[in-house]
Amino acid sequence: MADINETASNLLEKISKYLEKPYNAIALGGGIALAIVLLYHTRSLFSGGFIFGPFFTFLHVGSGITWIGLLYYFNLVQIPTMPKIPPEQKPGVSKYIAPEALFWFRWSMVATVVTGAVVFFSGTAAVNFTLITGIILGLIMAFNVWFIIWPNQQKALGLVSADDDEKTKSARLAMLTSRANFVLSVPMLYCMVTARLVG
């Protein structure tokens, strides 16, 4: 095991300047993906069909993973853990972690909806009742993010002015709406994943 750790450490230190900063790491991953495209899909790339089909599906799935991954983080990690955190340490989450996570949560949702619309309207999606059901569930969840969760989280986190009672009510409404999205994510993901397989 020590040999594996030493080998991994040596290799990772050589590329550490790319791994230490998240945007560099994303760029590195994108570069590797581009190399795969050039190796395996060069003909499709220049035929014109590549951009609207596989490429936007790839972007849709990537942004969807970010959105739903953060939804699961909030519901499985942050919300259940917050009551256990000592009061003097809670500002570390509410002032730094939560606003950053909510930024990525909101905008990855927008990217998911936009790229999904491109795939749908480009004619490359398998359009059937399963997919339409998934789209409806996803749009309900997107509405909840922008019009219920985010406005109430702004109050709960003190990003906009609100009295203590309003902060408490807003935090509860944001949590319950996030939990509703958590519930809806299961059938939504089922529909999106199986639409091409079962119709």
VENLINQUI-V100221 format. One record per residue. N is the residue number from 1. OMEGA is omega in whole degrees, -180 to 180 (none if undefined). Layout:
# VENLINQUI-V100221
n=N omega=OMEGA
n=N omega=OMEGA
This chain:
# VENLINQUI-V100221
n=1 omega=179
n=2 omega=179
n=3 omega=179
n=4 omega=179
n=5 omega=-179
n=6 omega=178
n=7 omega=179
n=8 omega=-180
n=9 omega=-180
n=10 omega=-179
n=11 omega=-177
n=12 omega=176
n=13 omega=179
n=14 omega=179
n=15 omega=-175
n=16 omega=180
n=17 omega=176
n=18 omega=-175
n=19 omega=-175
n=20 omega=-179
n=21 omega=-174
n=22 omega=-179
n=23 omega=175
n=24 omega=179
n=25 omega=177
n=26 omega=179
n=27 omega=178
n=28 omega=177
n=29 omega=177
n=30 omega=177
n=31 omega=178
n=32 omega=178
n=33 omega=178
n=34 omega=178
n=35 omega=178
n=36 omega=177
n=37 omega=-178
n=38 omega=179
n=39 omega=-170
n=40 omega=-170
n=41 omega=-178
n=42 omega=-179
n=43 omega=178
n=44 omega=-179
n=45 omega=-176
n=46 omega=179
n=47 omega=178
n=48 omega=-178
n=49 omega=-175
n=50 omega=-173
n=51 omega=-173
n=52 omega=-180
n=53 omega=-175
n=54 omega=-176
n=55 omega=-180
n=56 omega=173
n=57 omega=176
n=58 omega=178
n=59 omega=179
n=60 omega=-180
n=61 omega=180
n=62 omega=180
n=63 omega=177
n=64 omega=176
n=65 omega=179
n=66 omega=-179
n=67 omega=-176
n=68 omega=176
n=69 omega=178
n=70 omega=175
n=71 omega=179
n=72 omega=176
n=73 omega=-180
n=74 omega=-173
n=75 omega=-178
n=76 omega=-176
n=77 omega=-170
n=78 omega=-177
n=79 omega=180
n=80 omega=-176
n=81 omega=-175
n=82 omega=179
n=83 omega=-179
n=84 omega=-177
n=85 omega=177
n=86 omega=-175
n=87 omega=-178
n=88 omega=180
n=89 omega=-178
n=90 omega=178
n=91 omega=177
n=92 omega=178
n=93 omega=-172
n=94 omega=-179
n=95 omega=-174
n=96 omega=-174
n=97 omega=-176
n=98 omega=179
n=99 omega=179
n=100 omega=179
n=101 omega=178
n=102 omega=175
n=103 omega=-180
n=104 omega=179
n=105 omega=-178
n=106 omega=-172
n=107 omega=174
n=108 omega=174
n=109 omega=178
n=110 omega=180
n=111 omega=179
n=112 omega=-179
n=113 omega=-178
n=114 omega=-179
n=115 omega=176
n=116 omega=178
n=117 omega=178
n=118 omega=180
n=119 omega=-178
n=120 omega=-175
n=121 omega=177
n=122 omega=179
n=123 omega=-179
n=124 omega=179
n=125 omega=174
n=126 omega=-173
n=127 omega=177
n=128 omega=-177
n=129 omega=178
n=130 omega=180
n=131 omega=-179
n=132 omega=177
n=133 omega=178
n=134 omega=179
n=135 omega=180
n=136 omega=179
n=137 omega=179
n=138 omega=179
n=139 omega=174
n=140 omega=179
n=141 omega=179
n=142 omega=177
n=143 omega=-180
n=144 omega=-179
n=145 omega=-172
n=146 omega=-171
n=147 omega=176
n=148 omega=-174
n=149 omega=-174
n=150 omega=179
n=151 omega=-180
n=152 omega=175
n=153 omega=177
n=154 omega=177
n=155 omega=-177
n=156 omega=-178
n=157 omega=-180
n=158 omega=178
n=159 omega=170
n=160 omega=-174
n=161 omega=177
n=162 omega=178
n=163 omega=-174
n=164 omega=180
n=165 omega=180
n=166 omega=177
n=167 omega=-180
n=168 omega=179
n=169 omega=-180
n=170 omega=179
n=171 omega=180
n=172 omega=180
n=173 omega=178
n=174 omega=180
n=175 omega=-179
n=176 omega=178
n=177 omega=176
n=178 omega=179
n=179 omega=176
n=180 omega=176
n=181 omega=177
n=182 omega=178
n=183 omega=-178
n=184 omega=-178
n=185 omega=-178
n=186 omega=177
n=187 omega=178
n=188 omega=179
n=189 omega=177
n=190 omega=-179
n=191 omega=-178
n=192 omega=-176
n=193 omega=-173
n=194 omega=-176
n=195 omega=180
n=196 omega=-172
n=197 omega=-175
n=198 omega=177
n=199 omega=none
